[in-house]
Amino acid sequence: MAVSYKKLWKLLIDKELKKKDLIKMADISNYTLARLNKGENISTETVAKICKALDCGFDDIMEIVEE
């Protein structure tokens, strides 16, 4: 199984935010953003920071998909 962050990218578009805005708002690194772009795993702490910054839940930014 893999994680998809397509919901995150759609949410950013809906909120008219750019990826660089997410870096600032959630206080995440460029490295973490690169991992998100590749659909790689990130820590739950980082997911929580993103959710807090965007005022949303885990299921609003990510989903588990079959490979």
Backbone as CSV, one residue per row, in Angstrom:
resi,resn,N_x,N_y,N_z,CA_x,CA_y,CA_z,C_x,C_y,C_z
1,MET,0.827,-1.191,0.000,0.000,0.000,0.000,0.868,1.249,0.000
2,ALA,0.314,2.291,-0.573,1.029,3.555,-0.655,0.112,4.681,-0.179
3,VAL,0.712,5.806,0.080,-0.041,6.980,0.518,-0.102,7.969,-0.641
4,SER,-1.278,8.519,-0.861,-1.464,9.541,-1.890,-1.776,10.867,-1.198
5,TYR,-1.129,11.917,-1.666,-1.362,13.254,-1.124,-2.116,14.134,-2.116
6,LYS,-2.820,13.518,-3.068,-3.575,14.288,-4.060,-4.595,15.208,-3.397
7,LYS,-5.179,14.740,-2.309,-6.153,15.566,-1.582,-5.501,16.836,-1.042
8,LEU,-4.248,16.725,-0.618,-3.516,17.898,-0.116,-3.352,18.921,-1.226
9,TRP,-2.933,18.468,-2.404,-2.695,19.401,-3.513,-4.010,20.063,-3.942
10,LYS,-5.103,19.316,-3.931,-6.402,19.891,-4.269,-6.830,20.915,-3.218
11,LEU,-6.588,20.595,-1.944,-6.933,21.517,-0.869,-6.155,22.826,-0.996
12,LEU,-4.883,22.733,-1.349,-4.078,23.951,-1.540,-4.673,24.801,-2.659
13,ILE,-5.076,24.149,-3.750,-5.676,24.877,-4.867,-6.977,25.536,-4.418
14,ASP,-7.804,24.777,-3.702,-9.084,25.315,-3.227,-8.896,26.516,-2.306
15,LYS,-7.836,26.505,-1.511,-7.553,27.602,-0.587,-6.682,28.684,-1.226
16,GLU,-6.392,28.510,-2.529,-5.552,29.449,-3.281,-4.191,29.649,-2.635
17,LEU,-3.584,28.527,-2.233,-2.258,28.550,-1.631,-1.261,27.844,-2.540
18,LYS,-0.019,28.232,-2.416,1.066,27.580,-3.153,1.830,26.670,-2.192
19,LYS,2.642,25.796,-2.760,3.419,24.876,-1.930,4.369,25.639,-1.006
20,LYS,4.900,26.763,-1.492,5.789,27.558,-0.630,5.026,28.150,0.550
21,ASP,3.730,28.432,0.355,2.899,28.903,1.459,2.747,27.811,2.511
22,LEU,2.573,26.577,2.050,2.452,25.447,2.965,3.718,25.285,3.804
23,ILE,4.867,25.449,3.189,6.145,25.340,3.909,6.182,26.337,5.068
24,LYS,5.767,27.568,4.799,5.788,28.605,5.831,4.719,28.364,6.896
25,MET,3.503,28.081,6.456,2.381,27.934,7.390,2.551,26.749,8.330
26,ALA,3.030,25.620,7.784,3.144,24.396,8.575,4.540,24.232,9.166
27,ASP,5.447,25.138,8.832,6.829,25.068,9.317,7.452,23.705,8.986
28,ILE,7.377,23.354,7.687,7.999,22.112,7.208,9.160,22.468,6.289
29,SER,10.026,21.514,6.053,11.213,21.764,5.236,10.940,21.497,3.754
30,ASN,11.833,21.977,2.919,11.768,21.671,1.490,11.900,20.165,1.268
31,TYR,12.694,19.512,2.104,12.876,18.063,2.016,11.550,17.342,2.251
32,THR,10.800,17.791,3.236,9.494,17.188,3.518,8.551,17.408,2.344
33,LEU,8.573,18.602,1.772,7.735,18.875,0.616,8.108,17.961,-0.545
34,ALA,9.386,17.725,-0.735,9.839,16.820,-1.801,9.303,15.409,-1.549
35,ARG,9.328,14.971,-0.308,8.790,13.646,0.039,7.291,13.578,-0.253
36,LEU,6.584,14.645,0.052,5.154,14.703,-0.251,4.916,14.620,-1.756
37,ASN,5.719,15.356,-2.517,5.581,15.340,-3.978,5.791,13.946,-4.556
38,LYS,6.672,13.184,-3.930,6.969,11.827,-4.409,6.015,10.784,-3.843
39,GLY,5.113,11.207,-2.955,4.186,10.271,-2.342,4.843,9.365,-1.319
40,GLU,5.938,9.830,-0.726,6.661,9.051,0.272,6.068,9.301,1.655
41,ASN,6.389,8.413,2.568,5.884,8.536,3.934,6.539,9.709,4.656
42,ILE,5.734,10.366,5.480,6.235,11.410,6.368,5.720,11.082,7.765
43,SER,6.277,11.717,8.768,5.885,11.408,10.144,4.476,11.915,10.442
44,THR,3.842,11.272,11.406,2.510,11.713,11.806,2.578,13.103,12.440
45,GLU,3.684,13.424,13.055,3.863,14.764,13.612,3.799,15.814,12.496
46,THR,4.427,15.513,11.372,4.413,16.431,10.238,3.018,16.532,9.638
47,VAL,2.337,15.407,9.530,0.955,15.418,9.031,0.093,16.288,9.943
48,ALA,0.293,16.159,11.235,-0.473,16.952,12.206,-0.188,18.446,12.034
49,LYS,1.075,18.806,11.798,1.431,20.210,11.589,0.734,20.770,10.352
50,ILE,0.685,19.966,9.292,0.026,20.395,8.059,-1.470,20.564,8.299
51,CYS,-2.065,19.597,8.982,-3.505,19.666,9.271,-3.840,20.883,10.125
52,LYS,-3.005,21.164,11.114,-3.243,22.323,11.973,-3.142,23.613,11.162
53,ALA,-2.148,23.694,10.300,-1.946,24.899,9.487,-3.098,25.118,8.513
54,LEU,-3.651,24.026,7.988,-4.729,24.134,6.996,-6.115,23.973,7.612
55,ASP,-6.159,23.772,8.922,-7.426,23.592,9.638,-8.261,22.475,9.008
56,CYS,-7.654,21.280,8.978,-8.319,20.132,8.380,-7.912,18.861,9.118
57,GLY,-8.470,17.734,8.709,-8.141,16.449,9.309,-7.225,15.627,8.422
58,PHE,-6.705,14.530,8.980,-5.795,13.661,8.229,-6.413,13.214,6.912
59,ASP,-7.674,12.790,6.965,-8.314,12.261,5.763,-8.617,13.339,4.724
60,ASP,-8.426,14.612,5.080,-8.617,15.697,4.117,-7.382,15.923,3.254
61,ILE,-6.230,15.366,3.664,-5.000,15.626,2.901,-4.329,14.371,2.367
62,MET,-4.751,13.199,2.845,-4.069,11.989,2.397,-5.033,10.814,2.369
63,GLU,-4.663,9.796,1.582,-5.431,8.559,1.547,-4.498,7.409,1.208
64,ILE,-4.880,6.222,1.637,-4.113,5.022,1.332,-4.651,4.429,0.037
65,VAL,-3.739,4.129,-0.875,-4.119,3.564,-2.171,-3.386,2.254,-2.407
66,GLU,-4.018,1.373,-3.153,-3.369,0.119,-3.524,-2.350,0.401,-4.617
67,GLU,-1.218,-0.248,-4.557,-0.179,-0.010,-5.569,-0.430,-0.830,-6.802
